[in-house]
Structures are given as C-alpha cells and as structure tokens.
C-alpha cells in the first residue's frame, strides 16, 4: 500500500515578495525573463511556454538555521496563474513534463537534517519516494532537478 503525500505549495510570502517587490529569499533582486520554453515553473509545476513572462529567483524551503539550510534557483510565472495544480503526485514524465527524466530526492528530518538522497529516473522516483516514507525519521523530501540543481518541490506525508 502506498503512503499518500502532498506537494507543499511554494510559500505565499516568497511569491508576493518576488512579484511585488522584486526580491528573493536572499533579499537580492530577482531576474525578469521571457521564457524560451521549457523552463520549470515552480508555482504551477509545469514547463514554461515560449514567451511567458518569468521570474528567476533564489528560494529556500527551509525554516531553521543550520548547515543544510540551502537556497536554490526557481522560475515562477511573473503573474499569478488561475491554473489548478495537482499537489497529490510528483509531476513526472510521461504524464507531466515538469521533472522529465531524472531528478534528485533528498530526505530530511523534522529538524531539517538530511538523512538520505538519491538521483533517480522518473520511472523509479515513486518507488524510491515510498521507501523514504517508510522511514519514521523522514519528515519531508525535497525534489530537485538533477542537471542544474534547481529546487523542484517539497513533499510531505498527507495529513
């Protein structure tokens, strides 16, 4: 039996600060870009379409200080989208185009200490994720893009 999980939305305060004030999680100016097409948009969990207005910014899903508190680049749409986002499953190929073929899964404790990590293919990601959820010490899992290291999403067990 699989353990249900959810994708945690990107923080609303980050989206507001990036879109309204042009600052990211490191208090540095965001970059405004026109999509070439294919950039992973974290706020809507899909790839950008050519010509869409994007923001590239530094984001951190961590809330506690410590050696594992890291930042990663994210693309978000410059404007809020009315699109409905599926937060019940990893957006993997071939069903979704967000992660494509390869991603990194990193498991953390509630005190934000890393306990495991894997580079996985889209076809192996769900099984590896389920294996992590079987471990009591795993509080959340971060998924990152393998090539560039961009932050993909934060996963937590469903309540």
C-alpha positions in Angstrom: 0.0 0.0 0.0 1.4 3.4 -0.9 1.8 6.2 1.6 0.0 9.3 0.4 1.8 12.6 0.2 1.3 16.1 -1.0 3.4 18.7 -2.7 3.8 21.7 -0.4 2.9 25.0 -2.2 5.7 27.5 -2.7 5.5 30.0 0.2 3.0 32.8 -0.4 5.3 35.4 1.2 8.0 34.5 -1.3 5.7 34.8 -4.3 4.4 38.2 -3.1 7.9 39.5 -2.3 9.3 38.3 -5.7 6.3 39.5 -7.8 5.5 42.8 -5.9 8.9 43.9 -4.6 11.4 42.1 -6.9 13.3 40.4 -4.0 14.1 36.8 -3.5 14.8 34.8 -0.3 18.3 36.1 -0.1 17.0 39.7 -0.4 18.6 40.1 -3.7 16.9 41.4 -6.9 15.1 38.8 -8.9 15.7 38.4 -12.7 12.9 39.1 -15.1 13.0 36.9 -18.2 10.9 35.9 -21.3 10.6 32.1 -21.5 12.4 30.4 -24.2 10.0 27.5 -23.5 10.8 24.6 -21.2 11.8 26.4 -18.0 10.4 24.6 -14.9 7.8 26.9 -13.3 7.7 26.0 -9.6 4.5 27.8 -8.8 2.4 25.9 -11.4 4.5 22.7 -11.6 4.8 22.8 -15.4 7.2 23.9 -18.0 7.0 27.4 -19.3 5.6 28.2 -22.7 7.6 30.3 -25.1 7.2 34.0 -24.5 5.7 33.7 -21.0 6.9 36.3 -18.5 9.0 34.7 -15.8 10.9 35.5 -12.7 14.1 33.7 -11.8 14.9 33.9 -8.1 16.6 32.2 -5.2 14.3 30.2 -2.9 14.7 28.2 0.3 12.1 25.7 1.6 13.9 25.6 5.0 12.8 27.4 8.1 15.6 26.5 10.6 19.2 27.7 10.6 21.9 25.1 10.0 24.3 23.6 7.6 21.6 22.1 5.4 19.6 25.3 5.0 20.2 25.9 1.4 18.8 28.0 -1.4 18.1 27.0 -5.0 17.1 28.8 -8.1 13.4 28.7 -9.1 11.4 30.0 -12.0 7.9 31.3 -11.3 5.4 33.0 -13.5 5.6 36.7 -13.3 1.9 37.0 -12.8 -0.4 34.8 -10.7 -2.0 31.9 -12.6 -5.5 30.7 -12.1 -4.4 27.2 -13.1 -5.2 24.3 -10.8 -2.1 22.5 -9.6 -2.1 18.8 -8.7 -0.4 18.5 -5.4 -1.1 14.8 -4.8 1.6 13.3 -7.0 5.0 14.1 -8.4 4.7 15.7 -11.9 6.8 13.1 -13.7 7.2 12.1 -17.4 5.3 10.8 -19.3 2.2 12.1 -17.6 3.6 15.5 -16.8 6.5 17.4 -18.2 7.8 19.1 -15.1 10.7 16.8 -14.0 11.2 15.0 -17.2 13.6 12.1 -16.9 15.9 12.5 -13.9 15.6 14.1 -10.5 17.2 14.2 -7.1 15.3 13.2 -4.0 16.7 14.3 -0.6 15.1 13.2 2.7 15.2 15.3 5.8 14.2 15.0 9.5 11.8 17.4 11.2 14.9 19.3 12.5 15.9 19.7 8.8 18.9 17.3 8.9 19.5 15.3 5.7 19.2 11.5 6.2 19.3 10.2 2.6 19.5 11.2 -1.0 19.2 9.6 -4.5 19.5 10.5 -8.1 16.5 8.7 -9.7 14.8 8.3 -13.0 11.2 9.3 -13.4 10.2 5.7 -13.6 11.9 4.8 -10.3 11.1 8.0 -8.4 7.7 6.9 -6.9 9.2 3.6 -5.6 12.2 5.4 -4.0 9.9 8.1 -2.5 7.7 5.4 -1.0 10.8 3.8 0.5 11.7 7.1 2.2 8.2 7.5 3.6 8.6 4.1 5.3 11.3 5.6 7.5 10.0 7.2 10.6 12.7 9.9 10.8 11.8 11.3 7.3 9.7 14.4 7.8 9.9 15.8 4.2 11.6 15.1 0.9 13.0 17.8 -1.4 12.9 17.1 -5.2 15.5 18.9 -7.3 16.4 18.9 -10.9 19.5 16.8 -11.4 21.2 18.8 -14.0 21.0 22.4 -12.8 20.1 21.7 -9.1 17.0 24.0 -9.3 14.5 23.5 -6.4 11.6 21.4 -7.8 9.3 20.9 -4.8 8.9 19.9 -1.2 6.9 16.7 -0.4 5.3 15.9 2.9 3.1 13.0 4.1 -0.5 13.7 3.6 -2.4 14.6 6.8 
